[in-house]
Amino acid sequence: MAPGPSRPGPPPGLVPQGAPPPGYPGYPQQPPAGYGYGAAVKPHRGTVILVLGIFGFAVCVICGVVAWIMGNNDLREMEAGTMDRAGYGLTNAGRLCGMISTIVGLIGLVLGVVIMLIFFATASAGM
C-alpha cells in the first residue's frame, strides 16, 4: 500500500504549542482553560437538581429542600457568570420542583400534627 499524499506543515516555529505534529490525522486538542474563550466556568448541575426536585415529591421531602438550596446557589452563580448557563432551565425547573415539594411536605406535616392533636383531644375527653 502506497503512502497517501503528504500534507505540507506550517513553517518551523509556527506550530502552536499542544497541537499535533504536521500530517497527524487526529483531532486537535482542547485549548487550555481561559485560552481564547474567556474565563473558565464551572459545569452546570441542572440534571442533578431536577432529579432531586422530582425525588422531593416521590421519595423524601429532604431531597426537595436540597434541590431548592442547590438551585438557588447555582442560579446565582450562573447570573454572576461563573457557571455554565446552558443548564439554566433544568436548574430553575429543579429548584421549582424542590420548592413545591418542600411546601407541600410542610403543609402535610402541619395537617398531620393538627389531626393528631384533634384525635388525642377527643380521645382524652371521651374517657
TAQUI-V665820 format. One record per pair of residues at least 12 apart in sequence whose ideal C-beta (glycine too) atoms are under 6 Angstrom apart, sorted by the first residue. I is the first residue (numbers start at 1). J is the second residue. Records with the same first field share a line. If there is no record, write none. Layout:
I->J ; J
This chain:
7->23
9->22
41->82 ; 83 ; 84
42->83
43->84
44->83 ; 84 ; 87
45->74
46->87 ; 90 ; 91
47->90
49->67 ; 70 ; 71 ; 91 ; 94
50->90 ; 93 ; 94
52->66 ; 67
53->67 ; 94 ; 97 ; 98
54->97
56->98 ; 101
57->101
61->105
64->98 ; 101 ; 102
65->102
67->94 ; 98
68->95 ; 98 ; 99 ; 102
71->91 ; 94 ; 95
74->91
75->91
